[in-house]
Amino acid sequence: MEEALKQLFEKKYGRPPESSAPLKGDGSSRRLYRIQGGDRGVIGAVNSDRLENQAFLAFSRHFRSAGLPVPEIYAEELEKGIYLEEDLGDTNLFQYLSANRVQAVLAPGVLAVYRKVVKALPSIQISAGKTLDYKDCYPRKSFDKQSMMWDLNHFKYYFLQLADVPFHEQALENDFKRFTELLLEADRDYFLYRDFQSRNIMVRESSPWFIDYQGGRKGALQYDIASLLFDAKADLPFALREELLELYLDSACELAPIDRAKFLKLYPAFVYIRIMQAMGAYGLRGFYERKTHFLQSIPYAIRNLEYLLRSTELPVKLPALMGVFRSMVGSSTLRQYGSASLRLIVRIQSFSYRGGVPTDEKGHGGGFVFDCRALPNPGKHSQYAKLNGRDAEVIAFLEKETEVGRFLEHACALIGQSVENYRSRNFTDLMVAFGCTGGQHRSVYCAEALARHLREKYDAQVELRHRELEKEETSVPVT
């Protein structure tokens, strides 16, 4: 242990420490020790960056006085770059999550902690942020245009260049300018925690405690909740992310007037910039400094980008940047760093050729389209005319036809081959479409049969929709 820390402990408690143990470091140059002496146990920190220490200590005292669960500061000597803080234990939220999940299924205790976290976040950003003295922020007081450009250039030079992802320098720079102008439309009069992710939240007695906010500055609300919900290796189910986002907004609206529509319009942009900030860090630590464990998060970040490309639309056109993202999403190399095993989503739909073949503008453009019009058609018989491929009478009709069985057997074999290949390469999205004349009987039946087959045989998430039935029945959901 550092001699200065021993002296600070003795000065504070009137006795020398009896033991100390170094703690595993994070990505920073700060060194941490668990120190014991008598009935006292504290964490000792050594960091040569005085301004960063100053920010952490000032924020800790402010948050503590506001009643927030952050570590108490026991003693400090800024000129020596050391301080003693409360020991919050060994379990952070990421470790708690990893130990209490079976793939996409999270234990109830983990869900309860995540809900507590998102409900507490507005108290940090809004309530405590309102009275915080921002003069202590470091290295910048605000998440402004300059701060955003630092993150974007970090992404460009430490990730894109080192990962050999092609880009047009000037076109990308033009998009960065438009992108920052969009981000600056958000209300930015709040405390932005900056690195609000699962490793910076400790779990003690089933409650969250917050640490590592020293990079905080004034900024928009969207950034921190995006950081938590799109925390790469935490890999939260997407449906849960939506639920937690709504819970966060409900809590934030209790503390400040929030324009939910404006918040949600700009939210995907903040998710993108947070992912880019994180990927810049993966590139710096992983590619440049050869700390390869940082590269293990890349496949999860790629999957997050794929989800955003498919499910969101930014209010400005950024062709060069979106082209870079699509290139990354299509890269087998980037998806196979580390030991990530990502869950495949197969999107299946039925349709009528009268309405045209479905396109996959939001996906990677691959997949299968099967033409069912050569199969026997129940729709030609009056007793089936008002039924569809999910009704028992239509199912019984099609099950009797050997051609239908053979058709499905071939289709399932083809899809199965792709599913196995995609899973081995960590590709996470596959589209399959079945078409027939009216999109009512044969295509619906085949889509349902394939979805059932994939759910039974593979550990793949299946999303199923029937395009034409949705037009007639508003109650037909995507399943």
Secondary structure as UniProt FT lines:
FT   HELIX           3..13
FT   STRAND          19..22
FT   STRAND          31..37
FT   TURN            38..39
FT   STRAND          40..46
FT   HELIX           50..65
FT   TURN            66..67
FT   STRAND          73..77
FT   HELIX           78..80
FT   STRAND          82..86
FT   HELIX           93..99
FT   STRAND          101..102
FT   TURN            103..104
FT   STRAND          105..106
FT   HELIX           108..122
FT   HELIX           123..128
FT   HELIX           129..131
FT   HELIX           134..136
FT   HELIX           145..154
FT   HELIX           155..160
FT   TURN            161..164
FT   HELIX           169..183
FT   TURN            184..185
FT   STRAND          190..192
FT   HELIX           198..200
FT   STRAND          201..204
FT   TURN            205..206
FT   STRAND          207..210
FT   TURN            214..215
FT   STRAND          217..219
FT   HELIX           222..229
FT   HELIX           232..234
FT   HELIX           238..253
FT   TURN            254..255
FT   HELIX           260..282
FT   HELIX           283..288
FT   HELIX           292..297
FT   HELIX           298..311
FT   HELIX           319..329
FT   HELIX           332..335
FT   TURN            338..339
FT   STRAND          345..352
FT   HELIX           353..355
FT   TURN            361..362
FT   STRAND          368..371
FT   TURN            373..374
FT   HELIX           378..380
FT   HELIX           382..384
FT   TURN            385..386
FT   TURN            389..390
FT   HELIX           392..399
FT   HELIX           402..424
FT   TURN            425..426
FT   STRAND          429..436
FT   HELIX           442..457
FT   STRAND          461..466
FT   HELIX           467..472
FT   TURN            474..475
//
